[in-house]
Amino acid sequence: VTSLASKCQEAMEPGNTSPSISPEQNLTKDPGESRMDFENSELIIVNQATVEKLAGGLISHYLPNLQQSKTALQELTQNQVILLDTLEQEIAKFRECHLVLDINMLVSTMLERLYMIQRLQ
């Protein structure tokens, strides 16, 4: 809550170049309230406690869903790592199988040639 509230307060500080807020901002005498002059000459007084409550409410509304999403993404990432490891193992098995087939074909070819040589003699 404090970090979001501080970001809101930064938006209200003089010198901020936010597109919707002009650089000429005036602070009222009450330290809990800020006065902002918008480009369309509207004057809005913002109470710091209100900003903090709104920020806290916003965070409490969205934080549980964001935490669930984070957990789901972590689980998906772990599953992806497991899947990649399994895929690498399957590729290695596939290559090994093809090597065995190539060796078998080579041995068969050699045996056929030996048999042909023996028949010729």
N, CA, C and O atoms as CSV, one atom per row, in Angstrom:
chain,resi,resn,atom,element,x,y,z
A,1,VAL,N,N,0.836,-1.186,0.000
A,1,VAL,CA,C,0.000,0.000,0.000
A,1,VAL,C,C,0.880,1.247,0.000
A,1,VAL,O,O,0.594,2.214,-0.706
A,2,THR,N,N,1.940,1.221,0.787
A,2,THR,CA,C,2.783,2.397,0.907
A,2,THR,C,C,3.462,2.734,-0.419
A,2,THR,O,O,3.534,3.906,-0.788
A,3,SER,N,N,3.961,1.730,-1.140
A,3,SER,CA,C,4.657,2.022,-2.384
A,3,SER,C,C,3.698,2.589,-3.427
A,3,SER,O,O,4.059,3.510,-4.159
A,4,LEU,N,N,2.484,2.050,-3.503
A,4,LEU,CA,C,1.512,2.572,-4.452
A,4,LEU,C,C,1.075,3.973,-4.037
A,4,LEU,O,O,0.903,4.854,-4.879
A,5,ALA,N,N,0.898,4.167,-2.739
A,5,ALA,CA,C,0.520,5.486,-2.250
A,5,ALA,C,C,1.627,6.499,-2.529
A,5,ALA,O,O,1.353,7.650,-2.869
A,6,SER,N,N,2.887,6.059,-2.383
A,6,SER,CA,C,3.986,6.979,-2.654
A,6,SER,C,C,4.056,7.313,-4.145
A,6,SER,O,O,4.417,8.431,-4.514
A,7,LYS,N,N,3.708,6.334,-5.011
A,7,LYS,CA,C,3.682,6.615,-6.438
A,7,LYS,C,C,2.565,7.619,-6.760
A,7,LYS,O,O,2.742,8.509,-7.592
A,8,CYS,N,N,1.418,7.465,-6.095
A,8,CYS,CA,C,0.329,8.424,-6.295
A,8,CYS,C,C,0.757,9.804,-5.830
A,8,CYS,O,O,0.443,10.811,-6.464
A,9,GLN,N,N,1.478,9.841,-4.713
A,9,GLN,CA,C,1.927,11.125,-4.192
A,9,GLN,C,C,2.944,11.738,-5.142
A,9,GLN,O,O,2.937,12.952,-5.348
A,10,GLU,N,N,3.827,10.916,-5.730
A,10,GLU,CA,C,4.792,11.433,-6.687
A,10,GLU,C,C,4.089,12.087,-7.866
A,10,GLU,O,O,4.567,13.080,-8.415
A,11,ALA,N,N,2.947,11.519,-8.253
A,11,ALA,CA,C,2.195,12.086,-9.365
A,11,ALA,C,C,1.649,13.460,-9.015
A,11,ALA,O,O,1.353,14.263,-9.899
A,12,MET,N,N,1.515,13.728,-7.712
A,12,MET,CA,C,0.966,15.006,-7.288
A,12,MET,C,C,2.049,16.019,-6.951
A,12,MET,O,O,1.727,17.169,-6.650
A,13,GLU,N,N,3.325,15.634,-6.990
A,13,GLU,CA,C,4.403,16.535,-6.600
A,13,GLU,C,C,4.738,17.503,-7.726
A,13,GLU,O,O,4.575,17.174,-8.901
A,14,PRO,N,N,5.208,18.701,-7.369
A,14,PRO,CA,C,5.593,19.688,-8.389
A,14,PRO,C,C,6.726,19.150,-9.252
A,14,PRO,O,O,7.601,18.430,-8.771
A,15,GLY,N,N,6.699,19.506,-10.525
A,15,GLY,CA,C,7.763,19.086,-11.433
A,15,GLY,C,C,7.460,17.789,-12.153
A,15,GLY,O,O,8.216,17.400,-13.043
A,16,ASN,N,N,6.401,17.116,-11.807
A,16,ASN,CA,C,6.032,15.877,-12.477
A,16,ASN,C,C,5.528,16.237,-13.874
A,16,ASN,O,O,4.756,17.182,-14.034
A,17,THR,N,N,5.964,15.487,-14.875
A,17,THR,CA,C,5.578,15.789,-16.255
A,17,THR,C,C,4.574,14.789,-16.785
A,17,THR,O,O,4.642,14.393,-17.948
A,18,SER,N,N,3.646,14.378,-15.945
A,18,SER,CA,C,2.585,13.478,-16.380
A,18,SER,C,C,1.757,14.177,-17.440
A,18,SER,O,O,1.507,15.378,-17.329
A,19,PRO,N,N,1.315,13.443,-18.488
A,19,PRO,CA,C,0.590,14.107,-19.570
A,19,PRO,C,C,-0.710,14.765,-19.146
A,19,PRO,O,O,-1.114,15.745,-19.772
A,20,SER,N,N,-1.385,14.278,-18.115
A,20,SER,CA,C,-2.663,14.855,-17.724
A,20,SER,C,C,-2.535,15.915,-16.636
A,20,SER,O,O,-3.527,16.543,-16.267
A,21,ILE,N,N,-1.336,16.121,-16.124
A,21,ILE,CA,C,-1.135,17.082,-15.035
A,21,ILE,C,C,-0.105,18.114,-15.488
A,21,ILE,O,O,0.960,17.768,-16.001
A,22,SER,N,N,-0.438,19.360,-15.292
A,22,SER,CA,C,0.506,20.399,-15.697
A,22,SER,C,C,1.627,20.505,-14.666
A,22,SER,O,O,1.425,20.139,-13.509
A,23,PRO,N,N,2.801,20.994,-15.057
A,23,PRO,CA,C,3.908,21.119,-14.111
A,23,PRO,C,C,3.646,22.110,-12.996
A,23,PRO,O,O,4.284,22.035,-11.946
A,24,GLU,N,N,2.719,23.041,-13.199
A,24,GLU,CA,C,2.423,24.017,-12.162
A,24,GLU,C,C,1.387,23.439,-11.213
A,24,GLU,O,O,0.185,23.550,-11.460
A,25,GLN,N,N,1.848,22.821,-10.124
A,25,GLN,CA,C,0.947,22.262,-9.130
A,25,GLN,C,C,1.164,23.003,-7.820
A,25,GLN,O,O,2.290,23.353,-7.464
A,26,ASN,N,N,0.073,23.234,-7.114
A,26,ASN,CA,C,0.154,23.965,-5.856
A,26,ASN,C,C,-0.268,23.055,-4.717
A,26,ASN,O,O,-1.250,22.322,-4.834
A,27,LEU,N,N,0.473,23.098,-3.612
A,27,LEU,CA,C,0.096,22.343,-2.424
A,27,LEU,C,C,-0.711,23.242,-1.508
A,27,LEU,O,O,-0.380,24.415,-1.333
A,28,THR,N,N,-1.772,22.697,-0.921
A,28,THR,CA,C,-2.563,23.467,0.024
A,28,THR,C,C,-1.849,23.483,1.364
A,28,THR,O,O,-0.818,22.831,1.531
A,29,LYS,N,N,-2.392,24.223,2.315
A,29,LYS,CA,C,-1.775,24.311,3.636
A,29,LYS,C,C,-1.887,23.001,4.391
A,29,LYS,O,O,-1.034,22.710,5.229
A,30,ASP,N,N,-2.905,22.206,4.125
A,30,ASP,CA,C,-3.089,20.908,4.784
A,30,ASP,C,C,-2.137,19.898,4.145
A,30,ASP,O,O,-2.240,19.641,2.946
A,31,PRO,N,N,-1.196,19.307,4.929
A,31,PRO,CA,C,-0.235,18.373,4.339
A,31,PRO,C,C,-0.903,17.097,3.823
A,31,PRO,O,O,-0.298,16.371,3.033
A,32,GLY,N,N,-2.122,16.809,4.247
A,32,GLY,CA,C,-2.812,15.611,3.797
A,32,GLY,C,C,-3.565,15.803,2.493
A,32,GLY,O,O,-4.122,14.847,1.952
A,33,GLU,N,N,-3.589,17.023,1.983
A,33,GLU,CA,C,-4.321,17.288,0.745
A,33,GLU,C,C,-3.386,17.940,-0.266
A,33,GLU,O,O,-2.489,18.698,0.101
A,34,SER,N,N,-3.601,17.643,-1.516
A,34,SER,CA,C,-2.833,18.255,-2.603
A,34,SER,C,C,-3.807,18.878,-3.584
A,34,SER,O,O,-4.924,18.396,-3.770
A,35,ARG,N,N,-3.370,19.941,-4.195
A,35,ARG,CA,C,-4.189,20.631,-5.180
A,35,ARG,C,C,-3.535,20.462,-6.538
A,35,ARG,O,O,-2.350,20.759,-6.695
A,36,MET,N,N,-4.288,19.991,-7.519
A,36,MET,CA,C,-3.717,19.778,-8.847
A,36,MET,C,C,-4.489,20.613,-9.860
A,36,MET,O,O,-5.719,20.574,-9.892
A,37,ASP,N,N,-3.772,21.369,-10.687
A,37,ASP,CA,C,-4.377,22.127,-11.772
A,37,ASP,C,C,-4.225,21.320,-13.054
A,37,ASP,O,O,-3.107,21.086,-13.513
A,38,PHE,N,N,-5.339,20.895,-13.630
A,38,PHE,CA,C,-5.305,20.119,-14.858
A,38,PHE,C,C,-5.297,21.059,-16.048
A,38,PHE,O,O,-5.584,22.249,-15.911
A,39,GLU,N,N,-4.972,20.529,-17.204
A,39,GLU,CA,C,-4.862,21.328,-18.417
A,39,GLU,C,C,-6.166,22.029,-18.779
A,39,GLU,O,O,-6.147,23.121,-19.345
A,40,ASN,N,N,-7.301,21.405,-18.456
A,40,ASN,CA,C,-8.579,22.020,-18.803
A,40,ASN,C,C,-9.079,22.935,-17.680
A,40,ASN,O,O,-10.272,23.228,-17.600
A,41,SER,N,N,-8.167,23.382,-16.820
A,41,SER,CA,C,-8.409,24.354,-15.759
A,41,SER,C,C,-9.345,23.867,-14.665
A,41,SER,O,O,-9.901,24.683,-13.930
A,42,GLU,N,N,-9.534,22.548,-14.537
A,42,GLU,CA,C,-10.303,22.032,-13.409
A,42,GLU,C,C,-9.390,21.968,-12.199
A,42,GLU,O,O,-8.195,21.702,-12.331
A,43,LEU,N,N,-9.942,22.209,-11.032
A,43,LEU,CA,C,-9.174,22.141,-9.797
A,43,LEU,C,C,-9.688,20.970,-8.981
A,43,LEU,O,O,-10.880,20.896,-8.682
A,44,ILE,N,N,-8.797,20.053,-8.618
A,44,ILE,CA,C,-9.187,18.874,-7.839
A,44,ILE,C,C,-8.316,18.823,-6.596
A,44,ILE,O,O,-7.094,18.955,-6.665
A,45,ILE,N,N,-8.968,18.630,-5.459
A,45,ILE,CA,C,-8.242,18.486,-4.198
A,45,ILE,C,C,-8.246,17.006,-3.850
A,45,ILE,O,O,-9.301,16.373,-3.805
A,46,VAL,N,N,-7.051,16.455,-3.602
A,46,VAL,CA,C,-6.897,15.032,-3.328
A,46,VAL,C,C,-6.403,14.858,-1.899
A,46,VAL,O,O,-5.370,15.409,-1.519
A,47,ASN,N,N,-7.138,14.099,-1.120
A,47,ASN,CA,C,-6.751,13.815,0.250
A,47,ASN,C,C,-5.830,12.599,0.243
A,47,ASN,O,O,-6.153,11.568,-0.348
A,48,GLN,N,N,-4.669,12.729,0.912
A,48,GLN,CA,C,-3.680,11.648,0.922
A,48,GLN,C,C,-4.254,10.372,1.545
A,48,GLN,O,O,-3.974,9.279,1.053
A,49,ALA,N,N,-5.033,10.481,2.592
A,49,ALA,CA,C,-5.625,9.305,3.231
A,49,ALA,C,C,-6.576,8.604,2.264
A,49,ALA,O,O,-6.642,7.375,2.233
A,50,THR,N,N,-7.304,9.381,1.484
A,50,THR,CA,C,-8.214,8.806,0.497
A,50,THR,C,C,-7.437,8.049,-0.574
A,50,THR,O,O,-7.829,6.959,-0.991
A,51,VAL,N,N,-6.338,8.641,-1.009
A,51,VAL,CA,C,-5.495,7.985,-2.012
A,51,VAL,C,C,-4.981,6.658,-1.465
A,51,VAL,O,O,-4.990,5.648,-2.169
A,52,GLU,N,N,-4.536,6.658,-0.217
A,52,GLU,CA,C,-4.014,5.425,0.386
A,52,GLU,C,C,-5.110,4.371,0.527
A,52,GLU,O,O,-4.868,3.189,0.284
A,53,LYS,N,N,-6.313,4.792,0.917
A,53,LYS,CA,C,-7.424,3.834,1.034
A,53,LYS,C,C,-7.803,3.266,-0.327
A,53,LYS,O,O,-8.029,2.064,-0.463
A,54,LEU,N,N,-7.871,4.126,-1.327
A,54,LEU,CA,C,-8.200,3.657,-2.672
A,54,LEU,C,C,-7.120,2.708,-3.202
A,54,LEU,O,O,-7.426,1.681,-3.808
A,55,ALA,N,N,-5.866,3.062,-2.967
A,55,ALA,CA,C,-4.770,2.200,-3.410
A,55,ALA,C,C,-4.836,0.860,-2.684
A,55,ALA,O,O,-4.665,-0.192,-3.300
A,56,GLY,N,N,-5.084,0.899,-1.370
A,56,GLY,CA,C,-5.198,-0.344,-0.605
A,56,GLY,C,C,-6.354,-1.200,-1.085
A,56,GLY,O,O,-6.224,-2.421,-1.181
A,57,GLY,N,N,-7.481,-0.576,-1.388
A,57,GLY,CA,C,-8.627,-1.314,-1.899
A,57,GLY,C,C,-8.345,-1.925,-3.261
A,57,GLY,O,O,-8.732,-3.061,-3.534
A,58,LEU,N,N,-7.671,-1.169,-4.108
A,58,LEU,CA,C,-7.314,-1.664,-5.427
A,58,LEU,C,C,-6.373,-2.857,-5.325
A,58,LEU,O,O,-6.545,-3.862,-6.016
A,59,ILE,N,N,-5.387,-2.732,-4.462
A,59,ILE,CA,C,-4.433,-3.830,-4.267
A,59,ILE,C,C,-5.141,-5.049,-3.692
A,59,ILE,O,O,-4.923,-6.168,-4.158
A,60,SER,N,N,-5.987,-4.845,-2.685
A,60,SER,CA,C,-6.669,-5.991,-2.070
A,60,SER,C,C,-7.631,-6.651,-3.055
A,60,SER,O,O,-7.919,-7.841,-2.929
A,61,HIS,N,N,-8.127,-5.904,-4.025
A,61,HIS,CA,C,-9.035,-6.468,-5.035
A,61,HIS,C,C,-8.285,-7.323,-6.056
A,61,HIS,O,O,-8.739,-8.408,-6.417
A,62,TYR,N,N,-7.142,-6.833,-6.517
A,62,TYR,CA,C,-6.422,-7.516,-7.591
A,62,TYR,C,C,-5.324,-8.463,-7.110
A,62,TYR,O,O,-4.970,-9.393,-7.836
A,63,LEU,N,N,-4.778,-8.261,-5.924
A,63,LEU,CA,C,-3.640,-9.052,-5.468
A,63,LEU,C,C,-3.918,-10.553,-5.401
A,63,LEU,O,O,-3.072,-11.325,-5.852
A,64,PRO,N,N,-5.062,-11.018,-4.861
A,64,PRO,CA,C,-5.292,-12.471,-4.822
A,64,PRO,C,C,-5.269,-13.118,-6.210
A,64,PRO,O,O,-4.679,-14.184,-6.386
A,65,ASN,N,N,-5.901,-12.487,-7.182
A,65,ASN,CA,C,-5.887,-13.036,-8.551
A,65,ASN,C,C,-4.486,-13.019,-9.138
A,65,ASN,O,O,-4.090,-13.957,-9.830
A,66,LEU,N,N,-3.730,-11.958,-8.869
A,66,LEU,CA,C,-2.363,-11.889,-9.372
A,66,LEU,C,C,-1.488,-12.967,-8.733
A,66,LEU,O,O,-0.639,-13.557,-9.401
A,67,GLN,N,N,-1.696,-13.224,-7.434
A,67,GLN,CA,C,-0.925,-14.268,-6.771
A,67,GLN,C,C,-1.287,-15.646,-7.324
A,67,GLN,O,O,-0.412,-16.495,-7.491
A,68,GLN,N,N,-2.572,-15.872,-7.609
A,68,GLN,CA,C,-2.983,-17.141,-8.215
A,68,GLN,C,C,-2.369,-17.288,-9.603
A,68,GLN,O,O,-1.920,-18.370,-9.979
A,69,SER,N,N,-2.353,-16.207,-10.353
A,69,SER,CA,C,-1.751,-16.252,-11.691
A,69,SER,C,C,-0.261,-16.538,-11.599
A,69,SER,O,O,0.282,-17.292,-12.405
A,70,LYS,N,N,0.391,-15.942,-10.627
A,70,LYS,CA,C,1.825,-16.164,-10.435
A,70,LYS,C,C,2.078,-17.633,-10.116
A,70,LYS,O,O,2.989,-18.242,-10.677
A,71,THR,N,N,1.278,-18.202,-9.222
A,71,THR,CA,C,1.424,-19.614,-8.861
A,71,THR,C,C,1.186,-20.506,-10.075
A,71,THR,O,O,1.929,-21.461,-10.301
A,72,ALA,N,N,0.158,-20.199,-10.853
A,72,ALA,CA,C,-0.140,-20.990,-12.045
A,72,ALA,C,C,1.000,-20.905,-13.059
A,72,ALA,O,O,1.360,-21.907,-13.676
A,73,LEU,N,N,1.563,-19.720,-13.230
A,73,LEU,CA,C,2.689,-19.559,-14.155
A,73,LEU,C,C,3.922,-20.310,-13.678
A,73,LEU,O,O,4.647,-20.888,-14.488
A,74,GLN,N,N,4.168,-20.308,-12.363
A,74,GLN,CA,C,5.297,-21.065,-11.828
A,74,GLN,C,C,5.103,-22.557,-12.075
A,74,GLN,O,O,6.047,-23.258,-12.436
A,75,GLU,N,N,3.885,-23.038,-11.880
A,75,GLU,CA,C,3.592,-24.451,-12.118
A,75,GLU,C,C,3.770,-24.789,-13.605
A,75,GLU,O,O,4.338,-25.827,-13.946
A,76,LEU,N,N,3.288,-23.917,-14.473
A,76,LEU,CA,C,3.464,-24.142,-15.909
A,76,LEU,C,C,4.940,-24.155,-16.297
A,76,LEU,O,O,5.363,-24.961,-17.125
A,77,THR,N,N,5.707,-23.272,-15.705
A,77,THR,CA,C,7.138,-23.226,-15.994
A,77,THR,C,C,7.822,-24.515,-15.544
A,77,THR,O,O,8.660,-25.057,-16.264
A,78,GLN,N,N,7.467,-25.006,-14.357
A,78,GLN,CA,C,8.031,-26.276,-13.871
A,78,GLN,C,C,7.633,-27.419,-14.797
A,78,GLN,O,O,8.464,-28.263,-15.133
A,79,ASN,N,N,6.377,-27.453,-15.209
A,79,ASN,CA,C,5.917,-28.493,-16.121
A,79,ASN,C,C,6.634,-28.410,-17.463
A,79,ASN,O,O,6.934,-29.434,-18.077
A,80,GLN,N,N,6.907,-27.202,-17.911
A,80,GLN,CA,C,7.608,-27.017,-19.180
A,80,GLN,C,C,9.040,-27.558,-19.079
A,80,GLN,O,O,9.536,-28.182,-20.018
A,81,VAL,N,N,9.694,-27.322,-17.953
A,81,VAL,CA,C,11.052,-27.835,-17.749
A,81,VAL,C,C,11.034,-29.363,-17.769
A,81,VAL,O,O,11.890,-29.992,-18.391
A,82,ILE,N,N,10.054,-29.951,-17.086
A,82,ILE,CA,C,9.930,-31.414,-17.067
A,82,ILE,C,C,9.675,-31.943,-18.474
A,82,ILE,O,O,10.264,-32.944,-18.882
A,83,LEU,N,N,8.800,-31.271,-19.210
A,83,LEU,CA,C,8.491,-31.685,-20.574
A,83,LEU,C,C,9.728,-31.610,-21.475
A,83,LEU,O,O,9.964,-32.507,-22.284
A,84,LEU,N,N,10.507,-30.549,-21.334
A,84,LEU,CA,C,11.725,-30.423,-22.130
A,84,LEU,C,C,12.728,-31.529,-21.810
A,84,LEU,O,O,13.356,-32.078,-22.715
A,85,ASP,N,N,12.880,-31.855,-20.529
A,85,ASP,CA,C,13.770,-32.948,-20.139
A,85,ASP,C,C,13.306,-34.271,-20.734
A,85,ASP,O,O,14.110,-35.051,-21.245
A,86,THR,N,N,12.009,-34.513,-20.663
A,86,THR,CA,C,11.444,-35.747,-21.212
A,86,THR,C,C,11.652,-35.799,-22.721
A,86,THR,O,O,11.993,-36.849,-23.265
A,87,LEU,N,N,11.452,-34.688,-23.388
A,87,LEU,CA,C,11.640,-34.618,-24.833
A,87,LEU,C,C,13.093,-34.907,-25.206
A,87,LEU,O,O,13.356,-35.631,-26.166
A,88,GLU,N,N,14.021,-34.351,-24.463
A,88,GLU,CA,C,15.441,-34.618,-24.719
A,88,GLU,C,C,15.754,-36.105,-24.549
A,88,GLU,O,O,16.518,-36.672,-25.331
A,89,GLN,N,N,15.168,-36.736,-23.532
A,89,GLN,CA,C,15.378,-38.171,-23.322
A,89,GLN,C,C,14.797,-38.971,-24.480
A,89,GLN,O,O,15.420,-39.927,-24.942
A,90,GLU,N,N,13.625,-38.598,-24.952
A,90,GLU,CA,C,13.001,-39.306,-26.069
A,90,GLU,C,C,13.810,-39.141,-27.351
A,90,GLU,O,O,13.938,-40.084,-28.132
A,91,ILE,N,N,14.345,-37.971,-27.565
A,91,ILE,CA,C,15.194,-37.743,-28.741
A,91,ILE,C,C,16.438,-38.621,-28.669
A,91,ILE,O,O,16.846,-39.210,-29.670
A,92,ALA,N,N,17.041,-38.708,-27.481
A,92,ALA,CA,C,18.216,-39.566,-27.312
A,92,ALA,C,C,17.863,-41.027,-27.588
A,92,ALA,O,O,18.630,-41.735,-28.241
A,93,LYS,N,N,16.706,-41.484,-27.095
A,93,LYS,CA,C,16.265,-42.864,-27.364
A,93,LYS,C,C,16.042,-43.074,-28.862
A,93,LYS,O,O,16.414,-44.115,-29.404
A,94,PHE,N,N,15.445,-42.106,-29.522
A,94,PHE,CA,C,15.182,-42.192,-30.952
A,94,PHE,C,C,16.491,-42.323,-31.733
A,94,PHE,O,O,16.603,-43.155,-32.634
A,95,ARG,N,N,17.472,-41.499,-31.382
A,95,ARG,CA,C,18.778,-41.559,-32.054
A,95,ARG,C,C,19.449,-42.909,-31.810
A,95,ARG,O,O,20.028,-43.498,-32.723
A,96,GLU,N,N,19.365,-43.387,-30.586
A,96,GLU,CA,C,19.948,-44.680,-30.258
A,96,GLU,C,C,19.280,-45.796,-31.054
A,96,GLU,O,O,19.953,-46.701,-31.547
A,97,CYS,N,N,17.977,-45.731,-31.176
A,97,CYS,CA,C,17.231,-46.727,-31.943
A,97,CYS,C,C,17.666,-46.716,-33.407
A,97,CYS,O,O,17.844,-47.775,-34.009
A,98,HIS,N,N,17.836,-45.541,-33.975
A,98,HIS,CA,C,18.270,-45.450,-35.362
A,98,HIS,C,C,19.702,-45.933,-35.527
A,98,HIS,O,O,20.046,-46.509,-36.559
A,99,LEU,N,N,20.535,-45.706,-34.525
A,99,LEU,CA,C,21.895,-46.236,-34.586
A,99,LEU,C,C,21.874,-47.758,-34.616
A,99,LEU,O,O,22.616,-48.381,-35.376
A,100,VAL,N,N,21.024,-48.353,-33.791
A,100,VAL,CA,C,20.912,-49.813,-33.755
A,100,VAL,C,C,20.413,-50.323,-35.103
A,100,VAL,O,O,20.915,-51.326,-35.612
A,101,LEU,N,N,19.433,-49.644,-35.682
A,101,LEU,CA,C,18.933,-50.043,-36.999
A,101,LEU,C,C,20.026,-49.936,-38.059
A,101,LEU,O,O,20.156,-50.820,-38.906
A,102,ASP,N,N,20.806,-48.866,-38.019
A,102,ASP,CA,C,21.903,-48.698,-38.973
A,102,ASP,C,C,22.949,-49.797,-38.806
A,102,ASP,O,O,23.465,-50.327,-39.790
A,103,ILE,N,N,23.257,-50.131,-37.567
A,103,ILE,CA,C,24.230,-51.203,-37.302
A,103,ILE,C,C,23.688,-52.531,-37.809
A,103,ILE,O,O,24.420,-53.308,-38.422
A,104,ASN,N,N,22.402,-52.795,-37.557
A,104,ASN,CA,C,21.789,-54.034,-38.035
A,104,ASN,C,C,21.830,-54.118,-39.560
A,104,ASN,O,O,22.114,-55.179,-40.117
A,105,MET,N,N,21.548,-53.013,-40.230
A,105,MET,CA,C,21.574,-53.008,-41.683
A,105,MET,C,C,22.998,-53.231,-42.185
A,105,MET,O,O,23.203,-53.958,-43.157
A,106,LEU,N,N,23.976,-52.620,-41.539
A,106,LEU,CA,C,25.370,-52.799,-41.926
A,106,LEU,C,C,25.801,-54.258,-41.754
A,106,LEU,O,O,26.456,-54.820,-42.632
A,107,VAL,N,N,25.436,-54.865,-40.632
A,107,VAL,CA,C,25.775,-56.270,-40.368
A,107,VAL,C,C,25.092,-57.167,-41.393
A,107,VAL,O,O,25.705,-58.107,-41.898
A,108,SER,N,N,23.840,-56.887,-41.701
A,108,SER,CA,C,23.113,-57.680,-42.702
A,108,SER,C,C,23.788,-57.591,-44.060
A,108,SER,O,O,23.935,-58.598,-44.753
A,109,THR,N,N,24.195,-56.392,-44.439
A,109,THR,CA,C,24.869,-56.195,-45.718
A,109,THR,C,C,26.195,-56.958,-45.746
A,109,THR,O,O,26.535,-57.584,-46.750
A,110,MET,N,N,26.926,-56.903,-44.659
A,110,MET,CA,C,28.203,-57.619,-44.586
A,110,MET,C,C,27.987,-59.127,-44.668
A,110,MET,O,O,28.738,-59.822,-45.353
A,111,LEU,N,N,26.974,-59.639,-43.981
A,111,LEU,CA,C,26.700,-61.073,-44.010
A,111,LEU,C,C,26.285,-61.524,-45.409
A,111,LEU,O,O,26.688,-62.594,-45.866
A,112,GLU,N,N,25.481,-60.710,-46.084
A,112,GLU,CA,C,25.074,-61.044,-47.450
A,112,GLU,C,C,26.288,-61.113,-48.370
A,112,GLU,O,O,26.391,-62.031,-49.183
A,113,ARG,N,N,27.198,-60.168,-48.257
A,113,ARG,CA,C,28.398,-60.153,-49.099
A,113,ARG,C,C,29.305,-61.344,-48.780
A,113,ARG,O,O,29.886,-61.950,-49.680
A,114,LEU,N,N,29.417,-61.670,-47.496
A,114,LEU,CA,C,30.208,-62.849,-47.118
A,114,LEU,C,C,29.593,-64.113,-47.696
A,114,LEU,O,O,30.311,-64.990,-48.177
A,115,TYR,N,N,28.309,-64.211,-47.655
A,115,TYR,CA,C,27.616,-65.379,-48.196
A,115,TYR,C,C,27.841,-65.459,-49.704
A,115,TYR,O,O,28.061,-66.544,-50.243
A,116,MET,N,N,27.786,-64.295,-50.394
A,116,MET,CA,C,28.008,-64.285,-51.826
A,116,MET,C,C,29.452,-64.680,-52.156
A,116,MET,O,O,29.701,-65.396,-53.125
A,117,ILE,N,N,30.391,-64.208,-51.344
A,117,ILE,CA,C,31.804,-64.554,-51.572
A,117,ILE,C,C,32.002,-66.054,-51.376
A,117,ILE,O,O,32.721,-66.692,-52.145
A,118,GLN,N,N,31.371,-66.613,-50.357
A,118,GLN,CA,C,31.511,-68.048,-50.111
A,118,GLN,C,C,30.886,-68.853,-51.259
A,118,GLN,O,O,31.406,-69.917,-51.598
A,119,ARG,N,N,29.839,-68.402,-51.838
A,119,ARG,CA,C,29.201,-69.122,-52.954
A,119,ARG,C,C,30.077,-69.089,-54.205
A,119,ARG,O,O,30.109,-70.031,-54.996
A,120,LEU,N,N,30.777,-67.984,-54.352
A,120,LEU,CA,C,31.633,-67.862,-55.532
A,120,LEU,C,C,32.866,-68.768,-55.431
A,120,LEU,O,O,33.423,-69.148,-56.460
A,121,GLN,N,N,33.282,-69.105,-54.279
A,121,GLN,CA,C,34.490,-69.904,-54.116
A,121,GLN,C,C,34.203,-71.320,-54.266
A,121,GLN,O,O,35.108,-72.148,-54.159
